[in-house]
């Protein structure tokens, strides 16, 4: 995130902290500040210091227009970087602080919301160039807490985030009508959850790395059920399949097929 500190000394030797948004994870990748890149100030002064409305232009092309207090950016203003990035909003002690909006030119992403100490903190909305959005809580430029991700294709996630990823409890609505509600770890379905298919089938049980895996129960819309062990979305291990008519097939399963001593050729796909 763009960060810079304007001090009284900076009136003589003025520079800017520049950074690039690492948009995939929305981290802040800082550039090294160029403190020797002095510039030109035009505006009001008080006791020889920049104070009130003014414009500061760096030699590298960066530009700030807004309010100064005792030689420092403070209040409302607009900072535009030579690479096309823009922040417009509240500042405190030379950093974004309060409410503001940012445009990140490299990928044409935008953010609007709360800031503190030069970083996104509080509630805000990030919009990617492809139409995806995240609206929710931020801590130091990282998505942390409750949030809503809406994909351009119609998918939607409502739930908890840690370290920019789905972590904890959340519900994912697929654009085909499928819905998963349950636990997440680092963006993957992990732990206990319930997956409801648009065709009426329902699975409830354990997930691992987004696969149906572990112990669970699968209920078909037809009324058939399977309770037992799964691996990589298939019935694998010990389990009991009950047909819609009440016939029970219990024993060991391999890749959705019954592999016990009896009924070895039974395929219980429904």
RODO-2510 file (C-alpha; in nm, 4 decimals, decimal comma):
residues 270
     n   res          X          Y          Z
     1     x     0,0000     0,0000     0,0000
     2     x     0,1199     0,3479    -0,0717
     3     x     0,2716     0,4868     0,2415
     4     x     0,4609     0,8038     0,3065
     5     x     0,5535     1,0344     0,5919
     6     x     0,5746     1,4081     0,5422
     7     x     0,7654     1,5824     0,8211
     8     x     0,9056     1,9275     0,8795
     9     x     1,2440     1,8052     0,7556
    10     x     1,0763     1,6873     0,4415
    11     x     1,0143     2,0479     0,3495
    12     x     1,3817     2,0626     0,2571
    13     x     1,4316     1,7068     0,1450
    14     x     1,0993     1,5690     0,0286
    15     x     1,0217     1,2140    -0,0843
    16     x     0,7526     0,9501    -0,1039
    17     x     0,7085     0,5910     0,0011
    18     x     0,5784     0,3993    -0,2988
    19     x     0,4492     0,0445    -0,3084
    20     x     0,2780    -0,2038    -0,5367
    21     x    -0,0385    -0,3896    -0,4453
    22     x     0,0265    -0,7625    -0,4749
    23     x    -0,3259    -0,8057    -0,6007
    24     x    -0,3468    -1,1824    -0,5899
    25     x    -0,3288    -1,1836    -0,2096
    26     x    -0,3712    -0,8070    -0,1637
    27     x    -0,0513    -0,7752     0,0349
    28     x     0,1544    -0,4592     0,0490
    29     x     0,4875    -0,4912    -0,1303
    30     x     0,6832    -0,1806    -0,0380
    31     x     0,9168     0,0058    -0,2688
    32     x     1,2191     0,1733    -0,1180
    33     x     1,1556     0,5401    -0,0357
    34     x     1,3525     0,7998    -0,2332
    35     x     1,4190     1,0623     0,0312
    36     x     1,6451     1,2564    -0,2041
    37     x     1,3682     1,3109    -0,4546
    38     x     1,2815     1,6634    -0,3454
    39     x     0,9992     1,8494    -0,5095
    40     x     0,8000     2,1698    -0,5285
    41     x     0,5335     2,2989    -0,2914
    42     x     0,2694     2,5552    -0,3829
    43     x     0,0178     2,6677    -0,1248
    44     x    -0,0428     2,8122     0,2169
    45     x     0,2185     2,8269     0,4919
    46     x     0,2333     2,9058     0,8594
    47     x     0,5537     2,9907     1,0431
    48     x     0,7484     2,8764     0,7379
    49     x     0,5812     2,5376     0,7252
    50     x     0,3326     2,3928     0,4797
    51     x    -0,0043     2,4570     0,6422
    52     x    -0,3531     2,4647     0,4933
    53     x    -0,4400     2,3914     0,1320
    54     x    -0,1517     2,3123    -0,0968
    55     x     0,0025     2,1049    -0,3732
    56     x     0,3268     1,9129    -0,3534
    57     x     0,4839     1,7743    -0,6717
    58     x     0,7787     1,5363    -0,6633
    59     x     1,0422     1,5377    -0,9329
    60     x     0,9517     1,1792    -1,0217
    61     x     0,5968     1,2880    -1,1115
    62     x     0,4111     1,1964    -0,7903
    63     x     0,1646     1,4616    -0,6766
    64     x    -0,0373     1,5415    -0,3652
    65     x    -0,3119     1,8002    -0,3462
    66     x    -0,4913     1,8625    -0,0222
    67     x    -0,4483     1,9720     0,3354
    68     x    -0,1247     2,0219     0,5300
    69     x    -0,0764     2,0770     0,9029
    70     x     0,2597     2,1952     1,0395
    71     x     0,4545     2,0684     0,7404
    72     x     0,2782     1,7347     0,7160
    73     x    -0,0049     1,5911     0,5085
    74     x    -0,3066     1,5858     0,7377
    75     x    -0,6769     1,5969     0,6562
    76     x    -0,8423     1,5377     0,3205
    77     x    -0,6451     1,5058    -0,0004
    78     x    -0,5585     1,3239    -0,3201
    79     x    -0,2274     1,1522    -0,3817
    80     x    -0,1473     1,0373    -0,7333
    81     x     0,1581     0,8287    -0,8160
    82     x     0,3429     0,8471    -1,1443
    83     x     0,2588     0,4810    -1,2114
    84     x    -0,1128     0,5687    -1,2168
    85     x    -0,2105     0,4628    -0,8648
    86     x    -0,4390     0,7066    -0,6814
    87     x    -0,5580     0,7494    -0,3240
    88     x    -0,8239     1,0025    -0,2337
    89     x    -0,9522     1,0454     0,1180
    90     x    -0,8477     1,1127     0,4758
    91     x    -0,4895     1,1418     0,5991
    92     x    -0,3379     1,1608     0,9448
    93     x     0,0289     1,2304     1,0175
    94     x     0,1180     1,1735     0,6546
    95     x    -0,0588     0,8392     0,6112
    96     x    -0,3978     0,7228     0,4866
    97     x    -0,6186     0,7209     0,7935
    98     x    -0,9982     0,7403     0,8052
    99     x    -1,2134     0,6811     0,4982
   100     x    -1,0748     0,6771     0,1462
   101     x    -1,0677     0,5159    -0,1946
   102     x    -0,7738     0,3779    -0,3903
   103     x    -0,7180     0,2855    -0,7533
   104     x    -0,4396     0,0401    -0,8391
   105     x    -0,3401     0,1030    -1,1970
   106     x    -0,1396    -0,2118    -1,2692
   107     x    -0,4461    -0,4369    -1,2489
   108     x    -0,7219    -0,1743    -1,2419
   109     x    -0,8464    -0,2855    -0,8996
   110     x    -1,0192    -0,0449    -0,6607
   111     x    -1,0702    -0,0270    -0,2854
   112     x    -1,3122     0,1895    -0,0905
   113     x    -1,3382     0,1864     0,2839
   114     x    -1,1597     0,2432     0,6099
   115     x    -0,7868     0,2982     0,6627
   116     x    -0,5553     0,3275     0,9606
   117     x    -0,1853     0,4060     0,9747
   118     x    -0,1476     0,3832     0,5973
   119     x    -0,3170     0,0457     0,5555
   120     x    -0,6653    -0,0905     0,4968
   121     x    -0,8124    -0,1470     0,8417
   122     x    -1,1781    -0,1857     0,9309
   123     x    -1,4585    -0,2313     0,6813
   124     x    -1,3985    -0,1948     0,3104
   125     x    -1,4726    -0,3204    -0,0383
   126     x    -1,2158    -0,4407    -0,2917
   127     x    -1,3250    -0,4707    -0,6538
   128     x    -1,1090    -0,6597    -0,9020
   129     x    -1,0969    -0,5620    -1,2676
   130     x    -1,2743    -0,8848    -1,3688
   131     x    -1,5793    -0,7910    -1,1585
   132     x    -1,5051    -1,0029    -0,8494
   133     x    -1,5604    -0,8227    -0,5181
   134     x    -1,4789    -0,8676    -0,1519
   135     x    -1,6606    -0,6647     0,1101
   136     x    -1,5831    -0,7119     0,4752
   137     x    -1,3215    -0,6693     0,7434
   138     x    -0,9525    -0,5852     0,7003
   139     x    -0,6528    -0,5837     0,9342
   140     x    -0,3308    -0,4253     0,8054
   141     x    -0,4153    -0,4805     0,4358
   142     x    -0,5219    -0,8427     0,4974
   143     x    -0,8737    -0,9849     0,4769
   144     x    -0,9420    -1,0968     0,8343
   145     x    -1,2832    -1,1492     0,9936
   146     x    -1,6277    -1,1709     0,8391
   147     x    -1,6621    -1,0956     0,4703
   148     x    -1,8523    -1,1581     0,1490
   149     x    -1,6808    -1,2574    -0,1744
   150     x    -1,8892    -1,2306    -0,4895
   151     x    -1,7436    -1,3681    -0,8126
   152     x    -1,8252    -1,2253    -1,1520
   153     x    -1,9576    -1,5683    -1,2560
   154     x    -2,2237    -1,5595    -0,9832
   155     x    -2,0489    -1,7672    -0,7152
   156     x    -2,0689    -1,6210    -0,3639
   157     x    -1,8977    -1,6889    -0,0314
   158     x    -2,0265    -1,5568     0,3015
   159     x    -1,8153    -1,6327     0,6051
   160     x    -1,4879    -1,5988     0,7891
   161     x    -1,1442    -1,5052     0,6540
   162     x    -0,7918    -1,5327     0,7900
   163     x    -0,4801    -1,4284     0,5987
   164     x    -0,6798    -1,3390     0,2840
   165     x    -0,8304    -1,6889     0,2584
   166     x    -1,1499    -1,8662     0,3607
   167     x    -1,0830    -1,9987     0,7102
   168     x    -1,3319    -2,1025     0,9747
   169     x    -1,7033    -2,1342     0,9077
   170     x    -1,8545    -2,0137     0,5838
   171     x    -2,1120    -2,0817     0,3139
   172     x    -2,0268    -2,1012    -0,0558
   173     x    -2,3070    -2,0604    -0,3092
   174     x    -2,2141    -2,1986    -0,6519
   175     x    -2,3690    -2,0460    -0,9614
   176     x    -2,5091    -2,3884    -1,0592
   177     x    -2,7240    -2,3979    -0,7443
   178     x    -2,4972    -2,6169    -0,5287
   179     x    -2,4331    -2,4925    -0,1719
   180     x    -2,1589    -2,5844     0,0746
   181     x    -2,1874    -2,4794     0,4393
   182     x    -1,9134    -2,5776     0,6787
   183     x    -1,5509    -2,5460     0,7807
   184     x    -1,2662    -2,4068     0,5676
   185     x    -0,8887    -2,4163     0,6030
   186     x    -0,6740    -2,1963     0,3774
   187     x    -0,9405    -2,1694     0,1101
   188     x    -1,0278    -2,5403     0,1018
   189     x    -1,3262    -2,7292     0,2431
   190     x    -1,1779    -2,8974     0,5479
   191     x    -1,3501    -3,0533     0,8489
   192     x    -1,7233    -3,0924     0,8952
   193     x    -1,9632    -2,9576     0,6374
   194     x    -2,2809    -3,0038     0,4401
   195     x    -2,2960    -3,0008     0,0618
   196     x    -2,6388    -2,9627    -0,0961
   197     x    -2,6568    -3,0309    -0,4691
   198     x    -2,8961    -2,8493    -0,6975
   199     x    -3,0447    -3,1860    -0,8018
   200     x    -3,1559    -3,2576    -0,4434
   201     x    -2,8713    -3,4851    -0,3333
   202     x    -2,7131    -3,4019     0,0041
   203     x    -2,3838    -3,4999     0,1661
   204     x    -2,3082    -3,4250     0,5306
   205     x    -1,9872    -3,5221     0,7001
   206     x    -1,6121    -3,4800     0,6723
   207     x    -1,4138    -3,3000     0,4005
   208     x    -1,0402    -3,2944     0,3315
   209     x    -0,8699    -3,0614     0,0846
   210     x    -1,2136    -2,9879    -0,0675
   211     x    -1,2827    -3,3588    -0,1288
   212     x    -1,5619    -3,5555     0,0381
   213     x    -1,3304    -3,7616     0,2547
   214     x    -1,3666    -3,9331     0,5914
   215     x    -1,6908    -4,0307     0,7622
   216     x    -2,0224    -3,9066     0,6316
   217     x    -2,3695    -3,9668     0,4952
   218     x    -2,4810    -3,9192     0,1363
   219     x    -2,8548    -3,8962     0,0681
   220     x    -2,9793    -3,9137    -0,2899
   221     x    -3,2921    -3,7314    -0,4005
   222     x    -3,4337    -4,0759    -0,4835
   223     x    -3,4281    -4,1678    -0,1144
   224     x    -3,1242    -4,3971    -0,1255
   225     x    -2,8575    -4,3396     0,1399
   226     x    -2,4972    -4,4311     0,2136
   227     x    -2,3353    -4,3908     0,5550
   228     x    -1,9704    -4,4719     0,5940
   229     x    -1,6240    -4,3859     0,4723
   230     x    -1,5311    -4,1751     0,1694
   231     x    -1,2084    -4,0892    -0,0100
   232     x    -1,1681    -3,8336    -0,2911
   233     x    -1,5452    -3,7933    -0,3418
   234     x    -1,6107    -4,1689    -0,3681
   235     x    -1,7318    -4,4392    -0,1333
   236     x    -1,4144    -4,6042    -0,0080
   237     x    -1,3893    -4,8136     0,3089
   238     x    -1,6549    -4,9529     0,5377
   239     x    -2,0074    -4,8345     0,4778
   240     x    -2,3755    -4,9143     0,4458
   241     x    -2,5816    -4,8430     0,1376
   242     x    -2,9612    -4,8494     0,1651
   243     x    -3,1683    -4,8386    -0,1526
   244     x    -3,4857    -4,6342    -0,1848
   245     x    -3,6814    -4,9591    -0,1454
   246     x    -3,5026    -5,0515     0,1779
   247     x    -3,2471    -5,3066     0,0562
   248     x    -2,9269    -5,2862     0,2639
   249     x    -2,5744    -5,3528     0,1342
   250     x    -2,3127    -5,3283     0,4102
   251     x    -1,9423    -5,3918     0,3933
   252     x    -1,6319    -5,2694     0,2189
   253     x    -1,6394    -5,0292    -0,0774
   254     x    -1,3830    -4,9368    -0,3414
   255     x    -1,4336    -4,6409    -0,5762
   256     x    -1,8130    -4,6450    -0,5300
   257     x    -1,8405    -5,0246    -0,5883
   258     x    -1,9234    -5,2795    -0,3204
   259     x    -1,6194    -5,5054    -0,2792
   260     x    -1,7272    -5,7378     0,0046
   261     x    -1,7400    -6,1176    -0,0180
   262     x    -2,1035    -6,1087    -0,1258
   263     x    -2,2676    -5,9125    -0,4064
   264     x    -1,9225    -5,8321    -0,5443
   265     x    -2,0699    -5,7095    -0,8707
   266     x    -2,3250    -5,4728    -0,7188
   267     x    -2,2871    -5,1141    -0,8349
   268     x    -2,4713    -4,8907    -0,5925
   269     x    -2,4551    -4,5676    -0,7830
   270     x    -2,8129    -4,4789    -0,6876
***
